[in-house]
Amino acid sequence: MFKIGFNGSVEEHRKAPGEAHSICPAVTPRKSVVRVHFPARNMNLSYYNDAFDLKCGDIVFVEGKLEGLRGRVVDVAYNFKIKLYDYKRVISVSDTNVQGEFFFAGSHFVTFDRSTLPYEKVIAWFKSPATEDEIFVSGNDDCGFLLRDLSAMSISRATADRGHDYYTDNRIRYIFLDNTHVRAIVEGSRPYELACDYANGEIRNLVCDCFCSEPCKHKFAAMLQLRETLELIEKNYPAQLEATQYFAAVCKGTLLNFALDGKETGSIVL
């Protein structure tokens, strides 16, 4: 049995008005002009910030043409005089502070503590907060299949192969099981959110926000990851799962990239 103690805390940030994902306690914002690097575009741009106490290394989302793309603050200027008309604003900052105990589970770290890495924290690493005009409607046909037999998903061979590639490439960045409810984040051309119910070995009500009318590669990849993670937990950590009826698994690279990269304080205990 292997486990890792993790404390990646740094100074925390103010929650912006209307910010859906952030769970940081409020602090006084400090006006700044920040330089933000966008990995998806390999470019740096400057933004005005009046809502957060930003520092280098913070993960942010902005308004304007790059809205929805994740960026990392690479420079902060507090002495400035600008014309507001020329600058777009930072609209949210992700809470990357992580504290808790993780166990090794294949390609992922897993925790059995609901407070260590909740879904609301992790999704804010990948997506900007939803706007008021974003209205989602969902439904399902209550179809089910056994997790041990994914052929019952009635997925095409080509789609299954692409989903398997996502699984082997560790594109399932995060997945959790809380009693019978499952949610996952799969990163493709954009981050996709999935949800389903799991009980007695059966998956029901599996949905993905790629809105594909047929079983998609994201669903297949997430089911492969769920099956692997459950097998590892049942083999190595059955008591922990039995005690909490909960686990959250995060890709090792994802946790290290978000919770450690850019941090100047914190600790890891092996």
N, C-alpha and C positions, 0 to 999 in steps of 0.2 A: 504494500500500500504506500503510495506517495502522495504528499500533499504540499501545498505552498501557502504560506501566510503572506498577505499582500496589504500594503498600506501605501496608496499612491496619492494621499491627500496633499493639496496645496491650498492657497488662498481661494475662497469660493466667490461665486459671482452673483450679481443681482438678476433676478428674474424680470424679464421685460413684460410690459403689459400685454396680455393676450397670448403669451408664449405657452403653447400647449404642452411641450415635452419637458421643459426645464424643471428640475426639482431642487435647484440651488437656493439656499437662504439668501435673503436680500442684503446687499451691501450698497453703499453710496456709489453711484456711477461716476466715472471720471472721464470727462470729455477728451477725445483724442482723434488723431488721424492715423489710421493703421494701414499697413501694407499687408495684403493677404495673398498667399500663394494657393492656386487652384491646381491640384495634381492632375485632374482630368483634362485640363487645357494646357498644363505646363506654362502658366503665366502668372504674373504678379500684378495686382491692381490696388489702388488706394481707395479707402472708404472713410467716411465720417462716422464716428461713434459717440453717442451721447446717452446710451442706455446701460452700458456695462463697464466694469472696471477691467478692461482687457489687458492681457500680457502676451508676450511672445510665446508661441506654442499653443495658444487657445484655438479650438476648432469652432468656426463660425459659419453662419449663413448670411447672405446679403440680399438686398433688393437690386433690381435692375436686370441687365441681360444675363447675368450669371446666377440669377435666383434659382435656388434648388441645388446648386453645386456646393459641395463641401470645400471649405477653405481653411487654411491654417495661418494664423497671424505670425508674420515674420519680422515685423518692425512696428514700433509704437512711438508716435510723436505727441507730446503734450504741449509743446510750444508751437503754435500755428495761427495763421489768419487766413481763412479761406472764404470763398463765395459759395454758400450752401447749394446754389443752383448747379454747381459743377460737380457735386459729389453725391453719390448714392450712400445709403446707410447700412450699417451692420444691423440685422434684425433679430438674430438669436445667437447664443453661445451655448455650446454643449457642455454638460456636466461630465467631466472625465475623471472625477475623483472616485476611486474604488478602494474599499476597505473590506477585508473579509478573508475567509479561508477557501482555497480552491484545491481540488483533487485532480490528478492527471487522468484523462480519459481519452486515449488515442490522440487524435489531432486537436482535441479541445481540452480546455479546463472546465471543470464542473463544480458548482457550488450547490449546497442543499439549504442555504439560508435565503429566504425571500428578500431580505433587505440588502444583500450584498450586490446584486447586479440585476435589478428589476428591468422589465421590458421597456418601461417608459424612459429610463435612462439611456439604454442602448440604442433605441430607435432614433433618439436625438443625435446620436453620433453619425447617422446616415441620412436623415431627412430633416428639412426645415419644418417648423411648425405649420400645421394646416391653417389655411386662411378661412375667414368666415364664409366665403362663397363656395368652399369645397364641401359639397354635400354627397355623402356616400350612401348607397342603398345596396343591400346584399340579400341573397336568398340561397337556398340549397334544396337539393332533392332528397336528402336524407339517405343517399346511397352509402354503402359501407364496404369495406374489404379488410381482410386480416393483414396486419402489418408484416407477418412472416411470409405472405404470399402477395407480392406486389404485382404479379401478373394479372391479378383481379382488378387492377386499376383500368384495364382496357386502354392502355397507352400504346401508341405506335412504337415500333422498334427504333426508328430514327429519333423520336423524341426521348425515348428511354436512354438511348446512347448519349444524347446531349445532356440529359439529366445526370447520368452516371459521371460524365466528365465534370460537371459542376460539383458533384459530391467528392470526387478524387482531388479536385483543385481546391477543396475547402472553401467553396463559395457560400456554404451555409455558415454565415458569420455568427449566428446566435439561434438557439432554440431552447424553449422551456416547456416543462410539463408541470402544471399545477392541478393536482387531483386528476381530473379528466380532461382539462383544457390544455391545448398545445398552441404555441405561437412560435413563428420562426421568421428570420430575416435572411433572405438569399440575395446576394449581390450579383447582378448581371449587368445589362446595359444601364440599369439603375437599381436601387435597392427595392426588392419586392417583399411584401408582407404576406405571410400565410397563417392560417388558423385552421384548427380541426378539433374534434373530440376524440379521445382515446380511452377505451375501457374494455377490459377482458380481452385484450389482444386485438381489438377491432378499431379501425379508423372510420369515423363518420364526419360528414359535413366539412369536407376538406375544400377550402377556398383559397385563391391566390389573387392578389390585386393586379395581376397582369391582365385579368378579365378575359382570358382565353376560354372559348366555349368548350374546349376539350381538355383532358388531362395534360398539363404542361410539364416542361422540364424542371421548373422550379418545385413543383409538387413532388415529382419523383425524387429529386435530389434531397429534399427535406425529409422524405420518408426513409430514404437510405440512411441519412444521418441520425434520425430518431431511432431507427432499429439498432444501429451500431452503438449509439450512446446507451440505450437501455440494456443492451447485452453486456456492455462493459460495467455498467453500474450494478446490474444484477449479479455479476461475477465478483466484483471487487468491493462494492459499497452498498450491499443490500440493506444493512441496518440504518444507514443514513437516509435512504429513500423511504424506508418503512416509517421512520420517525417523523418525517416532515411531509411526505406525499408530494414532494416538490423537488425539482432540480432545474438549474439553468446551466446550459453549456455554451461556452463562447470559444470561438476559434483562437488558438494560442496567439497567432500573429495579430489578430484583431485586438485582443486584450493588451498585448504589449505595445502595439502601435498607438493605441488611443490612450491607455492609462499610464504609459511610461514615457513615450516620446514627448520631448519638450518639458518634462518635469525636472525641477532642480532640487526637490525635496521628496521624502518618502522612503520606504524600505521594503525589502523582500526577505522573507525568512524561509529557507529550505530545510 
